[in-house]
Amino acid sequence: MTGTADPAPDADALDAAFAETVRRSGASIGALYLLAPDERLLCLDVVCGVPVEFAAPWERVPLASPAPVADAVREDRMVWVGSQDEMVRSYPRTAVVLPYPLALVAAPVTGVRQWGALLLMWPAARPPYMTQRERGNIASSCRRLARLLEEAAEQGGSTARRAQPRVVSVETGGGSASPATAVVDFVERLPGGSCAVDLEGRFTYVSSGACELLGCEAGRLFGTRPWQSLRWLDDPTYEDRYRAAVISREPVSFTACRPPGQWLDIHLYPDASGISARIVPSGAPSPPAPAPGGSTRAATPARAGQLYQLTHLAAALTEVVGVQDVVDLVADQIMPAFGAQGLVLSTADAGRLRITGHRGYAPETIRRLDGLPLDTAFTPAGRALSSGIPAFFADPEEMRRTYLEAPLISGKQAWAFLPLIISSRPVGVCILSYDSPHEFPAEERAVLTSLAGLIAQAFDRARLYDTKHELAHGLQQALLPRSLPAVAGLRVAARYLPATRGMEIGGDFYDLIGLGDTAAAAVIGDVQGHNVAAAALMGQVRTAVHAHATLGTPPDQVLHRTNRLLADIAPDLFTSCLYTHLDFARGRTTLASAGHPPPLLRLPDRDTRPVVVPPGPLLGVDPDADFPVAEIPLTEGTVLAFYTDGLVETPGVDLDDSITQLAHHFADTDDRDLDLLIDSLLRKVGTTEQRTDDIALLVLHYETPGRQPG
């Protein structure tokens, strides 16, 4: 049905188990997704209950995307969405391509490893909740699917996704039998017309009354889709009504005009096996007849599926952050949507085309194409960018007429050159290419041209973000200490982790300052904000603290004087800071805090607790503020951990509880290697997950000078 080769025997067993799962669950639609080899993408492998074309917008789902199947795999849990309202609230991007009343569940398919996810959909008429029995049955079915995938892998069978998703039926019997004569007679006696359409959208039965109203013989309709055999139904509005019936499994009605002026009411009644349609002349007054002449339209409207796909991709493009994100999205979602096998994304830079991303090309080809002048006659890319007019070439001969050498470079057989233009300003060019000749119908050209505008907006934002990110990151790295000084009696380790991709650089900082042979100072802080201004202010704060500390200024005065400086130079930015003076001669540690989380103290007997430091206000709030001090003993084997709030702040979790939990982890870590200690600490508090703030961490271990750690 998909036009691919027959599936292997392991695929037969998998398809049968999948179909049985859908049938037993009572779902109207089912889909099985498998993880791609790099485990960054979920690919649709098997589908039932809808035409495969309907699944195009979600045929490839990035594992990081906000979608039910991605959440199910990423979080290893069952995801239930009981209504369309809940879908809009929880998964707005998915709701764009599924704007129908429905309920769905996505469940991870996991055995010895993660394989993918099972997706089941029901009409909205079912209860908006799942019973424990249903959950158990679905979980059991997922384990069965995982075992079949594992058995296929052990036997050397292929578990990789096919070129196209396979479409299976939940029916256990063979094809539908011909209607009984009595049923046919009954239908023929009814007024109007009747017809049946399968879930692939193809006519399977047409009454004589329907043929008369539709103006077409039954033989020309059987096996075709309405919008193919009846061109007046080739409209995205009518196809959308059909999609609504298939997905929601609820009756749908609409009115269509059969040229020149015959209006028909069409009623669709769907179930799990197909759609029954009743066609009757419309009772509404006929609108004015169309203008004479019978001229055909200049362009066929885009299919409803393509419009949903365009909307879905537009929503995805609004969420990309950097240039690489744009490249990945175009490669993972836009290329498959339009059947392309190659991608080149170039930007205009100093009169040349610089390739910023590509897929499906050999490295030597990219080297030849990178850096070509904008006025090159080597490829159409420069002309498309300078003119702002897309160029489409359906085969090498068409390309060769103007660009003789271009087809020989890449070996591709068809190309779409899409200029990326913003407010008449050229940004770059997106090239989609094909391994075989490819016609570009008018509707596809229209969709690709519209999509190019969206890519241009996302690409320009991404370039600006990357530039700002690199500037801020470079500034922050330049201002942080390249290495910490060696201080007799101290073993030291530090770590800085920027927020995960999607956030800008912040103002976290740390430092260790040697104060002669018998003392040292440690400082850690966090400037408000995540931008270049925060990183610049961080450098000023660190410099001010360092200058006051080297003069022997007491901790409270270090913060007081730095606070006065910040109130003068940056009254709109605030900074948390913790300053610690370590006096080895006296065996004492003195601390002062400006609204910063307390450090953790671990004694030689592994008793671990937060240090109670009276908090002063944030730096920059009150220029006349005082900063109380606290003093604790400094004994051999003492370990101090200083950190910024990115390590302990979690939405919905009390900060004191997070600090207490961090202290428990700190107590259980080995301190023989402080870098490994930091690794363990970061791993235990879950910093590998999505972070919304930077993290700075500084660990000090005090021991007798000259003594080696045991």
Secondary structure, DSSP 8 states (H G I E B T S, - for coil): --SS----HHHHHHHHHHHHHHHHHT-SEEEEEEE-TTSSEEEEEEEESS-GGGGGGGSEEETTSSSHHHHHHHTTS-EEE-SHHHHHHH-HHHHHH--SSEEEEEEEEESSSEEEEEEEEEETTS-SS--HHHHHHHHHHHHHHHHHHHHHHHTT---S--SS-EE----SS-S-----HHHHHHHHHSSSEEEEE-TTS-EEEE-HHHHHHHTS-HHHHBTS-HHHH-GGG-SHHHHHHHHHHHHH-S-EEEEEEETTTEEEEEEEEE-SS-EEEEEEE--S-------TT----SS----HHHHHHHHHHHHHHTT--SHHHHHHHIIIIIHHHTT--EEEEEEEETTEEEEEEEES--HHHHHHHTTEETT-SSSSHHHHHHH---EEESSHHHHHTT-SSHHHHH--SEEEEEEEEETTEEEEEEEEEESS-----HHHHHHHHHHHHHHHHHHHHHHHHHHHHHHHHHHHHHHS-SS----TTEEEEEEEE---TTS---EEEEEEEE-SSSEEEEEEEEESSSSHHHHHHHHHHHHHHHHHHHTT--HHHHHHHHHHHHHHH-TT--EEEEEEEEETTTTEEEEEEES----EEE-TT--EEE----EE--BTT-TT----EEEEE--TT-EEEEE-GGGT--TTS-HHHHHHHHHHHHHTS--SSHHHHHHHHHHHTTTTS--SS-EEEEEEEE--TT----
